[in-house]
Amino acid sequence: MYPHRLTDSRAVDIALALRDGFDRHYRLFRATSAAAKQRFEAADWAGQQTAQRARIDFYDLRVNEAVERLRTEFKVAELSQDSWQQAKLHYIGLLTNHHQPELAETFFNSVTAKVLDRSYYKNDFIFVRPAVSTEYIENDAPASMPTYRAYYPSKANLFDTWRRIIDNFQLALPFEDLDRDVAQVVEAMGSELGGFRPRPNFQIQVLSSLFYRNKGAYVVGKIINGFNETPFALPIVHVEGEGRAGPGPLVIDAALFGEDELLLIFSYARAYFMVDMEIPSATVQFLRSLMPRKPRAELYNSLGLQKHGKNLFYRDFLAHLRHSSDKFRIAPGIKGMVMLVFDLPSFPYVFKLIKDFYPAPKDTTREQIKSKYLLVKQHDRVGRMADTLEYSTVAFPRHRFEEELIAELQHFCPSLLEFGVRDGLEVILIKHLYIERRMIPLNMYLQEATPEQMAHAVQEYGNAIKDLVAANIFPGDMLWKNFGVTRHGKVVFYDYDEIEYITDCNFRRVPAPRHEEDEMSGEIWYSVGPKDVFPETFGPFLLGNPQVRETFMAHHADLLDAGFWQLHKERIVAGHVHDVFPYEPHKRFIAQRRRAAAPGA
């Protein structure tokens, strides 16, 4: 029950302190995101990566600041339930005309989780459900940037409209040949829409901020023609040039159309975008019109608002539990030595717990494993490492667990479990876990694949490793079971307990045997350091299947050569940041121009 009267003056001050704490967070978050434009123009790729990592930590820093302030200034440990309820009601009032109310509610929950007992985790004290609508929030400030701009071209001035769209972003660098690029966009649009005819309400809607990630800046929007809507993205990159130290002229690299293309760009296996947003809910609403199959939680994650994404995901998860009846089970596939993995068949995610003990030869600790997952969270995942949602103290209904899974949890993870009763329901409390999108383990996929599917998957596996190498990541354990196949046929890495930076590894060739006894003994006759890697030894573990071996050697034999790894390590140490495109190489305009210029084209 909410209090009938707002009588505690401290409640107002607590609400204001929490609102101010959130506002400071979002002000810093937005400033860092907006500065991505200057970093892109300066080709400051190292600075972009540093800002990306720092921004992930902003939220927890501001939450901890707010917690400390509540404890020191307001003695929140002494507050009554009535006073805390009043603080929440005052906070709701402060969000009435706020531009980020959903994020501010999540901030309130995060602070509350650190200062109140779990018995307060209900809608009277925290935002179990949203209290403030995000529909139709407008920024009425003079000269404010709208969420999106609408353009109304005719068929005759289509070229001029696309050019104006690009010009309106006011990038400081010149384009190599913007007229050429825009002509290719118009041509690609005509091909996509089948030689279209403008219908009533023909317009192009474009989000007002570019989306920055890696070394690209993306124009994101949709073409509306009568009853049809076509999502699109135009990646803008610096012109490639060997030996160029600093920014080069810009090019539109491709024109990507359709939901599937955008789903790849906004994949959960890629780093978060830097986007300048005054009203993030409006940006998410626009993106959902382009990708209706994409959960809102994942869209907030992709924009760097991962704490609110976690909040939405958990609400979706609870709703799914209410409307399903199947049971959690041990996840299919080969069991891991470090992680215990379970899933719910009707829910497209897996739940991963760090075991309490690990068999030989694993030599690691829980903290080391958690640090690997944090490394992945902060790193550019280049479309090859699945994002993880990390949770603490999650209550699951006990009756939804298969007994075999409960026995497995009690054996391998007893320190992470508590059994209790909450609101009359028996629950299993899991103190720490990770949640990832479910994929088909690559080893299982290969067992059932057609020859064509197998060849594609093996080629994708090698491409995944090479993308990781380019991003300064050595997977550590490269066995097929540690990779998964997404619904788009992409191969993604998801087992992080042995990853290392490429620059921390020492890639070596196996020394020649000293004499015949060395060769025949089956024992290692050479010294091996803790970070030594011998790529030529990968083959026996990976290439037992003749068809797999044939495809792998045709496309990725260089992965078995220490020289390949050493070369990439040297380039990374020298400061090179690799281009990793979330679209196929043949869709790049430069590839199309090369094909057109080839003899006999």
KAFEN-V310758 format. One record per residue. BURIAL is 1 if it has 9 or more other C-alpha atoms within 8 Angstrom, else 0. Layout:
BURIAL ; BURIAL
This chain:
0 ; 0 ; 0 ; 0 ; 0 ; 0 ; 0 ; 0 ; 0 ; 1 ; 1 ; 1 ; 0 ; 1 ; 1 ; 1 ; 1 ; 1 ; 1 ; 0 ; 1 ; 1 ; 0 ; 1 ; 1 ; 0 ; 0 ; 1 ; 1 ; 1 ; 1 ; 1 ; 1 ; 1 ; 0 ; 1 ; 1 ; 0 ; 1 ; 1 ; 1 ; 0 ; 1 ; 1 ; 1 ; 0 ; 0 ; 1 ; 1 ; 0 ; 1 ; 1 ; 1 ; 0 ; 1 ; 1 ; 0 ; 1 ; 1 ; 0 ; 0 ; 1 ; 1 ; 1 ; 1 ; 1 ; 1 ; 0 ; 1 ; 1 ; 1 ; 0 ; 0 ; 1 ; 1 ; 0 ; 0 ; 0 ; 0 ; 0 ; 0 ; 0 ; 1 ; 1 ; 1 ; 1 ; 1 ; 1 ; 0 ; 1 ; 1 ; 1 ; 0 ; 1 ; 1 ; 0 ; 0 ; 0 ; 1 ; 1 ; 1 ; 1 ; 0 ; 1 ; 1 ; 1 ; 1 ; 1 ; 1 ; 1 ; 1 ; 1 ; 1 ; 0 ; 1 ; 0 ; 0 ; 0 ; 0 ; 1 ; 1 ; 1 ; 0 ; 1 ; 1 ; 1 ; 1 ; 0 ; 0 ; 0 ; 0 ; 1 ; 0 ; 1 ; 0 ; 0 ; 0 ; 0 ; 1 ; 0 ; 0 ; 0 ; 0 ; 0 ; 0 ; 0 ; 1 ; 0 ; 1 ; 0 ; 0 ; 0 ; 1 ; 0 ; 0 ; 0 ; 0 ; 1 ; 1 ; 0 ; 1 ; 1 ; 1 ; 0 ; 1 ; 0 ; 0 ; 0 ; 1 ; 0 ; 0 ; 0 ; 0 ; 0 ; 0 ; 0 ; 0 ; 1 ; 0 ; 0 ; 1 ; 1 ; 1 ; 1 ; 1 ; 1 ; 0 ; 1 ; 1 ; 1 ; 0 ; 0 ; 0 ; 0 ; 0 ; 0 ; 0 ; 1 ; 0 ; 0 ; 0 ; 1 ; 1 ; 1 ; 1 ; 1 ; 1 ; 1 ; 1 ; 1 ; 1 ; 1 ; 1 ; 1 ; 1 ; 1 ; 1 ; 1 ; 1 ; 1 ; 1 ; 1 ; 1 ; 1 ; 1 ; 1 ; 0 ; 0 ; 0 ; 1 ; 1 ; 1 ; 1 ; 1 ; 1 ; 1 ; 1 ; 1 ; 1 ; 0 ; 0 ; 0 ; 0 ; 0 ; 0 ; 0 ; 1 ; 1 ; 1 ; 1 ; 1 ; 1 ; 1 ; 1 ; 1 ; 1 ; 1 ; 1 ; 1 ; 0 ; 1 ; 1 ; 1 ; 1 ; 1 ; 1 ; 1 ; 1 ; 1 ; 1 ; 1 ; 1 ; 1 ; 1 ; 1 ; 1 ; 1 ; 1 ; 1 ; 0 ; 1 ; 1 ; 1 ; 1 ; 0 ; 0 ; 1 ; 1 ; 0 ; 1 ; 1 ; 0 ; 0 ; 1 ; 0 ; 1 ; 1 ; 1 ; 1 ; 1 ; 1 ; 1 ; 1 ; 1 ; 1 ; 1 ; 1 ; 1 ; 1 ; 1 ; 1 ; 1 ; 1 ; 0 ; 1 ; 0 ; 0 ; 0 ; 0 ; 1 ; 0 ; 0 ; 0 ; 0 ; 0 ; 0 ; 1 ; 1 ; 1 ; 1 ; 0 ; 0 ; 0 ; 0 ; 0 ; 0 ; 0 ; 1 ; 1 ; 1 ; 1 ; 1 ; 1 ; 1 ; 1 ; 0 ; 0 ; 0 ; 1 ; 1 ; 1 ; 1 ; 1 ; 1 ; 1 ; 1 ; 0 ; 1 ; 0 ; 0 ; 0 ; 0 ; 0 ; 0 ; 0 ; 1 ; 0 ; 1 ; 1 ; 0 ; 0 ; 1 ; 1 ; 0 ; 0 ; 1 ; 0 ; 1 ; 1 ; 1 ; 1 ; 1 ; 1 ; 1 ; 1 ; 1 ; 1 ; 1 ; 0 ; 0 ; 1 ; 0 ; 0 ; 1 ; 0 ; 1 ; 1 ; 0 ; 0 ; 1 ; 1 ; 1 ; 0 ; 0 ; 1 ; 1 ; 0 ; 1 ; 1 ; 1 ; 0 ; 1 ; 1 ; 1 ; 0 ; 1 ; 1 ; 0 ; 0 ; 0 ; 0 ; 0 ; 0 ; 0 ; 0 ; 1 ; 1 ; 1 ; 1 ; 1 ; 1 ; 1 ; 1 ; 1 ; 1 ; 1 ; 1 ; 0 ; 0 ; 1 ; 1 ; 1 ; 1 ; 1 ; 1 ; 1 ; 0 ; 0 ; 1 ; 0 ; 0 ; 0 ; 1 ; 1 ; 1 ; 0 ; 1 ; 1 ; 1 ; 1 ; 1 ; 1 ; 0 ; 1 ; 1 ; 0 ; 1 ; 1 ; 1 ; 1 ; 1 ; 1 ; 1 ; 1 ; 1 ; 0 ; 0 ; 0 ; 0 ; 1 ; 1 ; 1 ; 1 ; 1 ; 1 ; 1 ; 0 ; 0 ; 0 ; 1 ; 1 ; 1 ; 1 ; 1 ; 0 ; 1 ; 1 ; 1 ; 1 ; 1 ; 1 ; 1 ; 1 ; 0 ; 1 ; 0 ; 1 ; 1 ; 1 ; 0 ; 0 ; 0 ; 0 ; 0 ; 0 ; 0 ; 0 ; 1 ; 0 ; 0 ; 0 ; 0 ; 0 ; 0 ; 0 ; 0 ; 0 ; 0 ; 0 ; 0 ; 0 ; 1 ; 0 ; 1 ; 1 ; 1 ; 0 ; 1 ; 0 ; 0 ; 0 ; 0 ; 1 ; 0 ; 0 ; 0 ; 0 ; 1 ; 1 ; 0 ; 1 ; 1 ; 0 ; 0 ; 0 ; 1 ; 1 ; 0 ; 1 ; 1 ; 1 ; 1 ; 0 ; 1 ; 1 ; 1 ; 0 ; 1 ; 1 ; 0 ; 1 ; 1 ; 0 ; 0 ; 0 ; 0 ; 1 ; 0 ; 0 ; 0 ; 0 ; 0 ; 0 ; 0 ; 0 ; 0 ; 1 ; 1 ; 1 ; 0 ; 1 ; 1 ; 0 ; 0 ; 0 ; 0 ; 0 ; 0 ; 0 ; 0 ; 0
